[in-house]
Amino acid sequence: MFEAVRAWGRWDPADRGAWNRVTEEHVRRATGHVRSGLVVPMALPWNTRPGPDNRKPALHHMTDLGDVESPEPTTHKDFLAADYHGKAVTHLDALSHIAYRGRLYGGRVAHESVDAAGARFGTVAALGPLVTTGVLLDLPAVLGVRWLEPGRAVRAKDVLAAEKALGATIGEGDAVLLRSGQVRRRAELGAWDPDTASAGFHVDALPLLAERGVCLLGGDGDSDVRPSPVPGVHSPVHALAVTAMGVPLLDNLDLEALAAATAEAGRYTFLLVVAPLNVPGGTGSPVNPVAVL
């Protein structure tokens, strides 16, 4: 399957991967989805509380309470930090984040491209911002359930059924966001360890998404179903999407407000804006993606 969906050598610059699919014409077409002007942010709150889904809590503390600098005006300052590639911070995975069999996207040797100083290929700074059409696959809405239970795999047939039920067709250069209802489940039942069990894409959905020419995958989990359906590969969707297809991932979105807004509007496509931090050498970035309906 990795060989079947592999898109190495297809684009220049290579370290933007599938984001090269999004041309100025794609952006102009995406603006056509804006009708009401409703803006829906999708980032989780900055999470400083430890839990089974937050083993390395983000940091936030004050560094100036108006008593450090003078003269007037006084100032209030704070410090933020996060080991964001986990389950509690909404973030973007750049192409340098995932290697498979020692290779990054495009076939570059991982240990020659990423070291203690950061990445020299596939960085989040190379990606820059993305403006395109977003498509929400709201599986709980399609199935008439409150959420998908952890461990539920979303297969290619589920993607096709969701397109039909929601009236939304995934096209070239689109970003696909999968709602499992994980945020709602956590709010009602409490936290659990999503490394052990989470709803997400089964690997058999990736050839379909590759055929459609998506530029980005995201979800309220990290796109992978767990337990993994592939023995010996703990995150096969990451390997197929990032390393084979050159498709960055958006992890840990809060899609509840977007689900409500798209249901009310009766349409599941929208303008999507993703603006990661400009971090030279970064393998990704915390981010607050925005949908505009």
N, C-alpha and C positions, 0 to 999 in steps of 0.2 A: 504493500500500500504506500509506503514511503516513496518508493521509486515511481509509482503511478501518479502521485500528486506533486512530485518534486518540480519546482520552478526555478532551478538554479540557472544563472546566466541569462535570464530573460530581460532584466531591466538595468538601466544605468541612470542614476547611481544605484549600485547594488544594495547598499545598506539601508535604503528606504523600502526595499522589498515591494510588497503588493501596494504600498501607498503610491507607487508610481502609476497605478491604474487611475488614480483620481486626477483628472485633468481640469483645466479651467472650465471646460464645458460641463464636466460632472458637477462642479461647484455651482455653476449657473442653474443647472437642472435641479439640484438639491434645494435651492432657494424657493423653487416652486411649491415645495411642501409647506411653506409658511403661509398660514391663512389667518389664524386667530392672533398670532403673535405671542402665544403662551410659551414661557420659558420654564423648562423643568430641569433642575440640576440633579445629578445622579450619584454624587459622592456620599459615602458614609460619613458620619461625624468622626472627627479625629479621636481615636480610641486610645486612652491612656490607662485603661483598666485591664489587668490581666484576667485571662479566662481560658477555657479549653480551645477557643478559636483565636486567642490572642496571646501567644506564648512570649512574644517580645513586644510589649506595649510601646506605643509611640510616646514621645516625651513632649511635655509642654510646661515650661515654668517661666516665671516673670524675672526679668533682669533689671528692670527700672520701674520703680513705683513713684516716680516724680520726685525722688530724693537723691538722684545721682548727679544730674546735670543742672547747671544754672547759667545764665539768668533765665527770666521768663521767655517763652512759656515752658512749663514743666512737661515732661514726657513720660509715657508708659510704654515699656518695651517687653517683648517676650521672646522666648527661644523655642524652636520646634526642631524635632529630629525623629526619624523613624527608620527602622529596618523593615521597609515597606513591602518587600516581596514575601508576604505572608497571607493571612486570611482576614485581616482586620482593617487594612488600609486600602481604599480605592486607588488603584494604580495601573499604569501602562507597562507592559512587557515589551522592551525593544528586542531587536533581532540578536543582540549579543547575550541575551539572558539564557537561552536554551541551546545546549549542544546535544547532538545525538551521535553516538559512536565516535566521540572526540571531534566532531565537525560542527561548525556553525552553518547558518544559511549560506549558500553559495559554495560550500565545500572547504571553507577556510579552517585551518587547524585551530581548535579553540585555545589551547594553551599558548599559541603564538600570537593570538589576537586579544586575549584578555589576561591581565596580570594584576598585581597589587596596586598599580597606578590607575587601573580602570580598563575600559575597552578601547581598542583602536579601530574597530569595525562594528557596524550595526548598533551604534550608540543612539540614545534617545535624542541627543542633540542633532544627529543626522536626520532623524524622522521629522522633527519640527511639528507644527500644528496640522490638524486634519479637519477639513470641512467637507462633508459628503452626505449622502442619503443614509439614514439609519432605518433599520427594519427591526421591530420588536416581535420576537416569537414568544408570545405569552402562553406558555403551555398550560398552566392552571386554568386560564380562561377557556382554552380550547377543550380541555378535558372536563370542565365543570367541577374542579376541586379547588381547595384553598391553597394548596401547594403540592409540589412533587416531593414525595418522601426521599430522604437521603438514600442514595444507591440507585435511584431511578435513572436509567439511561435513556437519553433522547437520541433516537436512531434516525436514519435517513427518511424512513416512512413517516416518522413523526414530524419532521421538518416539512415534508410535502403536505401532510394533513393540516398542519398549522397554516401554511400559505393559503390553502383552499378555504379554511374556516375563517381566517382573518382578512382575506382579500388582499394579501400583500405578497408580491412576487419579488424574490431576491434577484438583483441584477448585478451586472458588471460594476465594480467599484463601490458596491454598497457595504455598509457595516452592519453586521448581524448581532443583535443583543438577545440573549436567551434568558427569559425569566422563569425561574423554578419556584419562586415564592419563598426562597430561603430566608429573606429578611423578615417576612411576615411570620414564618414558622418560629424563628428565633425570638421574636418579640412576644409570641404567645406561649411558647413551650420552654424557652430558655436556650442557652448556648450548648453546643456539642462540638466534638472534634471533627471538622470537615475533611481533615486529612484521612480519616478513617471511613467516613461515609458522606457523600454529597451527590446531589443530582447534577447531571451535566451531559455533554455530548458523548455518545458512543463513537468509537473510531469509524464505524461504517457511515457516519454522516459526513465525514471529511471529503471523500471523493465528490459528493454532490456539491458541497460548498466550494470546492476547488473548481468544479465545472462551471459554477455560476460566476466565478471570478470575484469573490469577496475580497475586500481590502483589510478588514478588521473583524475579529470575533470578540465578544464580551459577554458578561453575564453577572448574575448576582452571586455566583460562585467563582470558580477560576476556569470554567469551560469544560474541565475534565470530570467525568463521572468517577466516583470512587465507591467501593473498591475498583481498581483498574481492571478492565476486561482483558488486558494484555499481560500475561505472566512476564515478570522481569522488567517491565516498563511502568514506572509509577505514574507518569503523566503523559500518556501517548498522544493526547490531543495537542499538548504543548509541542511535542516533537514533530508531529505532522504539520501543524499550523505554522509555528514559528520557524523551525529549522528546514522543513521541506518546502512549504508554500511561501515563506517570507511574509506571513500574515501576523502582525503584532496582536497582542491580546489585552483586553481590558478586564481586570479582575475586581471582584468584590463591589459591584455596583449596587446601589439602592434603586431598584426599578419599580417600587410600589407606586410612587406618584406618577411615573410615566405610564404604568399600566392603567391607572385610573383615568389619566388624561386621554390616552388613546382610545379607551373604551367609550368615553363620553363623546369624543370626536368621531368615533366610528371608522377610524383609519389608523393603521399601524406603521405608517412611514412618516418620516419627519426629517428636518434638518438636524444634523449632528455636528457638534463642535468639540474637538478634543485638543486641548492645548497643554502638552506636558511642559515641565520645567526644562530650561535650556542648560542641561548638565553635560559638559564635555566629558566623555569617557563613561557616562552613566549607562547602566543596563536597563534602565526604566525610570519611572518618575511617579510620585503621587500626582493625582490629577482629579479635577472636578469636571467631568464631561457634562455637556449641556445639550438637551434636545429642545428644538423650537418647532412648535406646531402651528 
